[in-house]
Amino acid sequence: MKRIVVLGSGFGGMHATIQLERQFRRDPETEILLISDQNYILFTPLLPQIVSSYTNPRHIVQPVRDLRGRKRFRFRRDTVRSVDVGRRELTLGSGTLEYDSLIVALGGRSETFGIPGVRENTWDYKTLEDAVALREHVLDLCEHADHTADVELRRAMLTFVVVGGGYTGVELICELRDFLFDNVAKRYRGIPREDLRLVLIEATPQILGGIAPQLAQHSRKRLDRGGIEVRTSARVTRCLPEGVEIGGQELISSETLIWAAGVRAHPFVESLPGPHDRIGRAVVSNTLQLEGHPEIFVVGDSAAALDAMGAPRVAPVAIEQGRIAGRNVAHAARGEPLESYEYKSKGMLVSLGMNYAVVQIGPIKFSGYFAWLFWNALHLYLLVGLQKQLQVATDWLLGFFFPRDASIIRRPERCRFCELESAKANAAVETPTAG
Ligand SMILES: Cc1cc2nc3c(=O)[nH]c(=O)nc-3n(C[C@H](O)[C@H](O)[C@H](O)COP(=O)(O)OP(=O)(O)OC[C@H]3O[C@@H](n4cnc5c(N)ncnc54)[C@H](O)[C@@H]3O)c2cc1C
């Protein structure tokens, strides 16, 4: 029995597994095993809408076991810790496991660029849990701000800073703007609209690098008009509990710094033998194989294919590479020539909040309401499964008629104001007043 192991149930890993299933359908001597630390596939393009309460978190994930249906591949929810490439053995949270072929699709993590305080004082924005926790933190601060008389403190509570002007940062801050100005400001009577402040910080001279410059400039004007402060050529030098320092001089007071400034390879990928690029991705051949280890394929955000080093870290690249890696494992098993990955841009779509988007597909560029409709239609189409498509479409439809949900389900863990309030309450219980 031969065992092919796929690591990661994201875009790359899931599509590699589906391809392997097709290739080895009639081969009972080959076991296909997908391992991931989460038991679902997450549709990341809709993560900003989780933070803004526009879409329900459950509606943008699809459980692996539902996706599997009648397919025969096995799934194991486990965490991979390391690999011994010589012995072809993985160390998982629950033990060791041997493989014959391996496809690595573990995605990436945030890059801190060695800036002090990023890990301790910023909100990460990569996973569904991150987005849900961030939404609850934003609402929690609004609850505190609603009864905070100290104007300075209230303003710091209501200042939301996003670091990173790529498409993830831009889409997030636009969603936050819609949520805060169109929903929160109307329902929290103690929050004056003018106290709400949204700041986007970008180290390079322009936001949305990778999109046509005229669309990037157009987007910037749109953000300016929407009340978002865009700070370009601004380098974050320190992240503090009470705010963010820019250029070693200026401090923007804020209780919420969100880090969307860069991606680094997964630590497992960085530990693989062979060359790596400057952000730690494994440099693989165009057939997506690791140097010196043709039985190991690396795809998606974890991989830098030799002739596609500049390919963006986006879902279509991960999907395409996953499919090729799946087919290449089968080609190698049958002694056939392997397929090469070649990057072809599928375009760029950026939502700038409710009713507005910018779209670039080849030479075609457009923006505005129709671009937004196109953005919505395409993302709905790309969501896996009719059930999820109907759920998200219903969320969007209801969002037109009803206010967004503002309930805090889990008490936020990192709130110093909550801690202060409970400390005061405890002190009052311990020292009862005389008389
Ligand atoms: C907020 C956000 C918004 C985005 N928006 C878009 C967008 O609009 N359009 C677009 O094209 N791209 C978007 N992307 C980028 C896109 O999501 C990635 O490029 C894509 O997911 C990469 O696919 P992947 O398979 O390499 O990794 P991922 O999809 O990240 O999958 C990695 C998998 O590995 C698993 N894993 C991680 N560590 C371990 C471990 N130790 N053990 C076991 N399993 C592990 C994870 O749980 C996950 O299942 C966005 C990304 C983010 C973070």
The ligand as an SDF file (V2000), in Angstrom:
LIG
                    3D

 53 58  0  0  0  0  0  0  0  0999 V2000
   -7.9360   37.9740    5.2560 C   0  0  0  0  0  0  0  0  0  0  0  0
   -7.5900   37.3420    3.9470 C   0  0  0  0  0  0  0  0  0  0  0  0
   -8.3080   37.6850    2.8200 C   0  0  0  0  0  0  0  0  0  0  0  0
   -7.9770   37.1270    1.5870 C   0  0  0  0  0  0  0  0  0  0  0  0
   -8.7120   37.4710    0.4950 N   0  0  0  0  0  0  0  0  0  0  0  0
   -8.4380   36.8890   -0.6840 C   0  0  0  0  0  0  0  0  0  0  0  0
   -9.2120   37.2210   -1.8350 C   0  0  0  0  0  0  0  0  0  0  0  0
  -10.1390   38.0380   -1.7610 O   0  0  0  0  0  0  0  0  0  0  0  0
   -8.8920   36.6030   -3.0070 N   0  0  0  0  0  0  0  0  0  0  0  0
   -7.8710   35.7020   -3.0930 C   0  0  0  0  0  0  0  0  0  0  0  0
   -7.6390   35.1490   -4.1780 O   0  0  0  0  0  0  0  0  0  0  0  0
   -7.0930   35.3930   -2.0330 N   0  0  0  0  0  0  0  0  0  0  0  0
   -7.3710   35.9670   -0.8310 C   0  0  0  0  0  0  0  0  0  0  0  0
   -6.5890   35.6580    0.2510 N   0  0  0  0  0  0  0  0  0  0  0  0
   -5.3850   34.8120    0.0670 C   0  0  0  0  0  0  0  0  0  0  0  0
   -5.7520   33.3480    0.0050 C   0  0  0  0  0  0  0  0  0  0  0  0
   -6.6000   33.0130    1.0800 O   0  0  0  0  0  0  0  0  0  0  0  0
   -4.4860   32.5160    0.0540 C   0  0  0  0  0  0  0  0  0  0  0  0
   -3.6310   32.8830   -0.9860 O   0  0  0  0  0  0  0  0  0  0  0  0
   -4.8240   31.0360   -0.0560 C   0  0  0  0  0  0  0  0  0  0  0  0
   -5.6800   30.6550    0.9880 O   0  0  0  0  0  0  0  0  0  0  0  0
   -3.5620   30.1870   -0.0190 C   0  0  0  0  0  0  0  0  0  0  0  0
   -3.9340   28.8410   -0.0690 O   0  0  0  0  0  0  0  0  0  0  0  0
   -3.0370   27.7270    0.6390 P   0  0  0  0  0  0  0  0  0  0  0  0
   -3.6890   26.4210    0.3310 O   0  0  0  0  0  0  0  0  0  0  0  0
   -1.6310   27.9190    0.2750 O   0  0  0  0  0  0  0  0  0  0  0  0
   -3.1460   28.0330    2.1940 O   0  0  0  0  0  0  0  0  0  0  0  0
   -4.3950   28.1880    3.1360 P   0  0  0  0  0  0  0  0  0  0  0  0
   -5.6380   28.3670    2.3550 O   0  0  0  0  0  0  0  0  0  0  0  0
   -4.0200   29.2320    4.1200 O   0  0  0  0  0  0  0  0  0  0  0  0
   -4.4870   26.7800    3.8710 O   0  0  0  0  0  0  0  0  0  0  0  0
   -3.5550   26.3550    4.8170 C   0  0  0  0  0  0  0  0  0  0  0  0
   -4.1310   25.1480    5.5400 C   0  0  0  0  0  0  0  0  0  0  0  0
   -3.1370   24.5600    6.3680 O   0  0  0  0  0  0  0  0  0  0  0  0
   -3.6990   24.2750    7.6420 C   0  0  0  0  0  0  0  0  0  0  0  0
   -2.6090   24.2720    8.6120 N   0  0  0  0  0  0  0  0  0  0  0  0
   -1.8210   25.2990    9.0010 C   0  0  0  0  0  0  0  0  0  0  0  0
   -0.9090   24.8960    9.8850 N   0  0  0  0  0  0  0  0  0  0  0  0
   -1.0990   23.5680   10.0660 C   0  0  0  0  0  0  0  0  0  0  0  0
   -0.4520   22.5760   10.8380 C   0  0  0  0  0  0  0  0  0  0  0  0
    0.6230   22.8560   11.6100 N   0  0  0  0  0  0  0  0  0  0  0  0
   -0.9220   21.3140   10.7840 N   0  0  0  0  0  0  0  0  0  0  0  0
   -1.9770   20.9980   10.0120 C   0  0  0  0  0  0  0  0  0  0  0  0
   -2.6110   21.8860    9.2370 N   0  0  0  0  0  0  0  0  0  0  0  0
   -2.1750   23.1640    9.2720 C   0  0  0  0  0  0  0  0  0  0  0  0
   -4.6900   25.4100    7.8400 C   0  0  0  0  0  0  0  0  0  0  0  0
   -5.6300   25.1080    8.8370 O   0  0  0  0  0  0  0  0  0  0  0  0
   -5.2970   25.4830    6.4350 C   0  0  0  0  0  0  0  0  0  0  0  0
   -6.2870   24.5030    6.2920 O   0  0  0  0  0  0  0  0  0  0  0  0
   -6.9050   36.2050    1.4970 C   0  0  0  0  0  0  0  0  0  0  0  0
   -6.1940   35.8490    2.6420 C   0  0  0  0  0  0  0  0  0  0  0  0
   -6.5440   36.4010    3.8700 C   0  0  0  0  0  0  0  0  0  0  0  0
   -5.7750   36.0120    5.0950 C   0  0  0  0  0  0  0  0  0  0  0  0
  1  2  1  0
  2  3  1  0
  2 52  2  0
  3  4  2  0
  4  5  1  0
  4 50  1  0
  5  6  2  0
  6  7  1  0
  6 13  1  0
  7  8  2  0
  7  9  1  0
  9 10  1  0
 10 11  2  0
 10 12  1  0
 12 13  2  0
 13 14  1  0
 14 15  1  0
 14 50  1  0
 15 16  1  0
 16 17  1  0
 16 18  1  0
 18 19  1  0
 18 20  1  0
 20 21  1  0
 20 22  1  0
 22 23  1  0
 23 24  1  0
 24 25  2  0
 24 26  1  0
 24 27  1  0
 27 28  1  0
 28 29  2  0
 28 30  1  0
 28 31  1  0
 31 32  1  0
 32 33  1  0
 33 34  1  0
 33 48  1  0
 34 35  1  0
 35 36  1  0
 35 46  1  0
 36 37  1  0
 36 45  1  0
 37 38  2  0
 38 39  1  0
 39 40  1  0
 39 45  2  0
 40 41  1  0
 40 42  2  0
 42 43  1  0
 43 44  2  0
 44 45  1  0
 46 47  1  0
 46 48  1  0
 48 49  1  0
 50 51  2  0
 51 52  1  0
 52 53  1  0
M  END
$$$$
